[in-house]
Amino acid sequence: MSDFEVIPIIRLTRDLRNAAKILSDHEARFLVEAYYALQEDRIRAAHQQRTLTEGGEPAGIMEWLLEQREILEKQVARALDAYSGASAVGAWMRSISGIGPVIAAGLLAPYR
């Protein structure tokens, strides 16, 4: 196995958060769908990592991958937070109990 440098996921910058406020409906819909896919993948990876650990198997790489998935999922959620918070309707939706930034973004950017 060759040596390689592992580069962590880069956090969402202020510029990208500002850009997320003006996403098109199509871009926002893509991010909402990506968020749910990332969430599903993270849940599956957490189960794999937990199963390996409980079985006494080495799981260091799986743990690292899980952490990277968690970071990426949070970053997409931050972009959707900026998008849904940038509109009056989105801010109103988020004031309703149970509707957070991701659901509000999904409602603002309907599937076409």
C-alpha positions as CSV (number, residue, x, y, z in Angstrom):
1,M,0.0,0.0,0.0
2,S,1.4,3.4,-1.0
3,D,1.6,6.4,1.3
4,F,-0.9,9.1,0.5
5,E,-2.1,12.3,2.2
6,V,-5.7,12.3,3.2
7,I,-7.3,15.7,2.7
8,P,-10.3,16.4,4.9
9,I,-13.5,17.9,3.5
10,I,-13.2,21.6,3.3
11,R,-15.8,23.5,5.3
12,L,-18.3,25.8,3.6
13,T,-16.9,29.3,3.4
14,R,-18.7,32.5,4.0
15,D,-18.7,33.2,0.3
16,L,-20.4,29.9,-0.5
17,R,-23.0,30.4,2.3
18,N,-23.8,33.8,0.7
19,A,-24.0,32.2,-2.7
20,A,-26.4,29.6,-1.3
21,K,-28.8,32.3,-0.5
22,I,-29.4,32.9,-4.2
23,L,-29.5,29.3,-5.5
24,S,-32.0,28.6,-8.3
25,D,-34.9,26.2,-7.5
26,H,-33.1,23.6,-9.5
27,E,-29.9,23.9,-7.6
28,A,-31.7,24.0,-4.2
29,R,-33.7,20.8,-5.2
30,F,-30.4,19.1,-6.1
31,L,-29.0,20.0,-2.7
32,V,-32.0,18.8,-0.8
33,E,-31.9,15.5,-2.6
34,A,-28.1,15.3,-2.0
35,Y,-28.7,16.0,1.7
36,Y,-31.1,13.1,2.1
37,A,-28.8,10.8,0.1
38,L,-25.8,11.8,2.3
39,Q,-27.9,11.3,5.4
40,E,-28.9,7.8,4.3
41,D,-25.3,7.0,3.5
42,R,-24.1,8.3,6.9
43,I,-26.6,6.1,8.7
44,R,-25.5,3.1,6.7
45,A,-21.8,3.8,7.3
46,A,-22.5,4.3,11.1
47,H,-24.0,0.8,11.2
48,Q,-21.1,-0.7,9.3
49,Q,-18.6,1.0,11.6
50,R,-20.5,-0.1,14.7
51,T,-20.8,-3.7,13.5
52,L,-17.0,-3.8,12.8
53,T,-16.2,-2.4,16.2
54,E,-18.5,-4.8,18.0
55,G,-17.0,-7.7,16.1
56,G,-13.5,-6.7,17.2
57,E,-12.5,-5.8,13.7
58,P,-10.2,-2.8,12.9
59,A,-12.5,0.1,11.9
60,G,-10.2,3.2,11.8
61,I,-10.8,3.9,8.2
62,M,-14.5,3.4,8.5
63,E,-14.6,5.8,11.4
64,W,-12.7,8.4,9.4
65,L,-15.1,8.0,6.5
66,L,-18.0,8.3,8.8
67,E,-16.6,11.5,10.2
68,Q,-16.1,12.9,6.7
69,R,-19.7,12.0,5.8
70,E,-21.0,13.7,8.9
71,I,-19.0,16.9,8.0
72,L,-20.3,16.9,4.4
73,E,-23.9,16.4,5.5
74,K,-23.6,19.3,7.9
75,Q,-22.1,21.5,5.3
76,V,-25.0,20.8,2.8
77,A,-27.4,21.5,5.7
78,R,-25.7,24.9,6.3
79,A,-26.1,25.8,2.6
80,L,-29.8,24.8,2.8
81,D,-30.1,26.9,6.0
82,A,-28.8,29.9,4.1
83,Y,-31.1,29.3,1.2
84,S,-34.3,28.8,3.2
85,G,-33.4,31.6,5.6
86,A,-32.9,34.1,2.8
87,S,-36.6,34.2,1.8
88,A,-39.5,35.6,3.9
89,V,-41.5,32.4,3.2
90,G,-38.6,30.2,4.2
91,A,-38.1,32.1,7.4
92,W,-41.8,31.8,8.1
93,M,-41.8,28.1,7.4
94,R,-38.9,27.6,9.8
95,S,-40.8,29.3,12.6
96,I,-43.3,26.4,12.5
97,S,-42.4,23.6,14.9
98,G,-41.0,20.6,13.1
99,I,-39.9,22.5,9.9
100,G,-36.2,23.1,9.8
101,P,-33.9,24.5,7.1
102,V,-33.8,21.3,5.0
103,I,-37.6,20.7,4.9
104,A,-38.2,24.5,4.3
105,A,-35.7,24.4,1.4
106,G,-37.4,21.3,0.0
107,L,-40.8,23.1,0.1
108,L,-39.3,26.2,-1.5
109,A,-37.7,24.3,-4.3
110,P,-40.4,21.9,-5.4
111,Y,-39.7,18.9,-7.5
112,R,-40.3,19.4,-11.2
